[in-house]
């Protein structure tokens, strides 16, 4: 696998977006260390095939309509569902998310998915915000709540796993990202 972002570069990117990550954390109640852990994990696991998949989706040269994209490696359909979660719960609006639409977005509509994919691909701040919203979705789905302060270690790992996979079990991804999150928390306290 040929990685496209080194650990050092991932840290630089986290630094560049530090104030935005903190803002998104405050806005939605998702711990900043959790957001940074997801971003770091996704960036350092990104390989040369990820930008190629994005190019295929962008150009429409094949039937492929979606790919994981941006620093948080989010699929358009996943980002759309996260946006709908936030809008449905009054956490945000299409307008405040910079989404221009005259209708409720649908995860079955290719144009709606494409709209969100383009925002995820082109706007790193939106990509990071969508990651936080996706983490809220994952928390509600896997722990039944979004009060992160009450999570057990197992719940943290299940939520972090769910960010990357459609499973309720804990994977190596969830274990690794949990360790990263704890490392970022320690850095914050130092």
Steps between C-alpha positions, in 0.01 A plus 500: 500500500631843411388750765414852385526677838784435742443509878699824509284660234184377674615678817563818299148482355352449845690811610373700203140412585536501881271797560235359265514160671450672836207702360333188359562321830329777697215531251403133503640367827734255330835485682776674303739212575251261341476714186880530479541124548261425213666756275851378581405136450324567171776725364784263589313201357421677173684347208552579135171332406294756696578799275456276197153396621418869554613578146277226361202636694580864409533433128213253471705285262355182649181398673659562842298778664653525849830462683641583839655843470681774685701491822224308679451257208120526495277360227243741357210284616646483853550876507144550377362279777707690757367832369143371517561380855611850601216676316235262639619562856532875465878490543556677170331615181580456135575871481743499794674198346535686170269263313284661237185298447131563454396157628572249774806298400453128441762229526337325204538798268826492301494878450466560875784259572709675235424840657632382837793312347614818324483696828691225682762489227542874447462645850728363776304686769174342387676163484612536863156617610338204322741268683375637833138462390572145386650426842174619658307261273736217591463575871122500489497181293751309714457643849146634480615847605741779416609592852863404445598579861309192615648253251675185610821394327305238304245760384778733383655218300169392349423856389848549355473164323162598356651812346698271272287187466139386500538279803399518863810305611839648579766480230872577496404839355290575809777384733767704320287813478406473867873494590558801275213685666646436845842617376344824373324547833832466684657752263216742576563465873877550473 
